[in-house]
Amino acid sequence: MAILGKGTANGACSLLHAAGIGYGASLALDLPVIVRLLDKEPKSKLDDPDNLLESVIKVWRDFNLPSAGPELYWTVKSKIPPRQGLKSSAAVAVAAIRALAKATDQILENYQIIELAAKAQLDAGVSITGSIDDAWAAAEGGWKLIDSNAEDIKSGVLMENPGPARDDWRVFLILRGERENQPKAEDFVFHQQAFSKALSALQDGKELVALTWNGRGVVGALNDAKGRRLTNDAFVNGARAAGISGSGTAIVIFSAKVSGPTSERLIKWYEKVPDVEIIETTIINSDISED
């Protein structure tokens, strides 16, 4: 069995859900994904319930890119909790496209990888908008504010930022299990005020304010009463920002590193909550310099 190509990417959390008002942004998190492309079927069974990797190959062929071989197989090693809004689909798509590029000696710019990843996610039905903002975060780190209705990937990038300094924050993920249903675009219509406030916060460079407002909008769109309560619990216990990521169910919490007691209080609080798991991760800052 030969490894034809290997690709990597990472997860992220939402700062602005693109289904809200047509603009999206996601912040990269240290949740790594490794996808390998093989010439023979591996012993371990591939977990790909949405057939996303089949869609990746289909889109690759639709773009008339070179074939990596007649029979292709995949392995995926991921630290991203699936179907909880932490951008597992975008990360797998990006990593798989990088593996295909490696296998076929193709040099692709990141914007080309993002375009392929977005089309693959739409084809697989795992995204409402194509998750272009998620794919950028999975590929590069930091965050980009995206106009999801732009004519092309490059012109759709309205702002970019390396993100809050990694060394300043502890990031906690409250995991509540896989979502049961993917929301529809119309579910977001009546919550545009919250998403507009998240957009204004991003334009002011206040990512954590955006995360919180976006979370409030998503809670409303999903009618997630438990998510609202668990998010409020974070603020009661001293968190600086908290909100549901993606279309749920995970809640992302930011706590300042300088306040050790606050972080420990948050950990102890959520450890007592039934049917949830708390894990810690960190921000992946891009190498973009702020003006």
Residue, then its C-alpha position, 0 to 999 in steps of 0.5 A: m500500500a502506497i501513500l499517494g499524497k498527504g494533506t493537512a488542515n485544522g478546525a475553527c470556530s465561528l465569528l460570524h455565521a455566513a447564513g445570517i446576513g451573507y457575510g462570514a468569518s471563522l477563527a482557526l483553532d488548533l484542532p488538526v486534521i491529516v488526510r492521506l490518499l492511498d492506492k489500496e483500501p486500508k484496513s481501518k474503515l473510513d468514517d465519511p457518512d456524508n460522502l464528502l471525500e467522494s464529492v472532493i474527487k468529483v469536484w476535482r474531476d469537474f475542474n479537469l485536474p489530473s487523475a491520481g489513479p483509477e482506484l483511490y482510497w482515503t484515511v482521515k485522522s482528525k482531532i475535530p469533534p464532528r458535526q458540532g460546528l467546529k468546521s470538520s467538513a471544511a478542514v477535511a475537504v481542504a486537507a483532501i484537496r491538498a493530498l490530491a494536489k500532492a499526489t498529482d504534482q499540482i501546485l494550487e494557490n490557497y484560493q483555488i483550494i478554497e474554491l474546490a473545498a466550497k464546491a465539494q461541501l455544497d455537493a455533499g450537502v454539509s454546508i448551506t453557503g459553501s463555508i468559504d470562511d471556514a475553509w480559509a481558516a482551515a487552510e491559513g489560520g487567523w480569520k477572514l471576513i467573507d462576502s459569501n455572494a461575491e463573484d469569486i473567492k479572491s474578491g470575496v475577502l473583505m478583511e483579514n486578521p491574524g486573530p487574538a494573540r494565542d498566548d493571551w487566551r485559553v479556549f474551551l470547547i463545550l461538546r454536546g454531541e453531534r447535531e441532529n439536523q442541519p438548519k435551513a437558511e430561513d431559520f436565520v432570517f429573524h435573527q439578523q440584528a445579532f448577526s449585524k452586531a457581530l459584523s460591526a464588531l469584526q469591522d472594529g477588530k473586536e473578534l470576541v465580541a463578534l463571537t458572542w453576538n454571533g452565538r446569540g444569533v445562532v441560538g435563536a436560529l436553532n431555538d437552542a434553549k440549552g445552548r443559551r443557558l450553557t453560554n450564559d453560564a460561561f459569563v456568570n463564571g467570568a468568561r470574556a466571550a462565549g457562543i455556539s459555533g457554526s450551526g451547533t452544537a459546540i460552545v466556544i469559550f474564551s478566558a484570559k490566561v492572566s486570570g487563572p482562577t477564572s479558567e479553573r472555575l469554568i473547567k470545574w463548572y462544566e465538568k459538573v454538567p451532565d452529558v457534556e465534555i470540555i476540552e481545551t485548545t488554542i488559537i492558530n494565528s496567521d502570519i498576517s501583520e495588522d496595519 
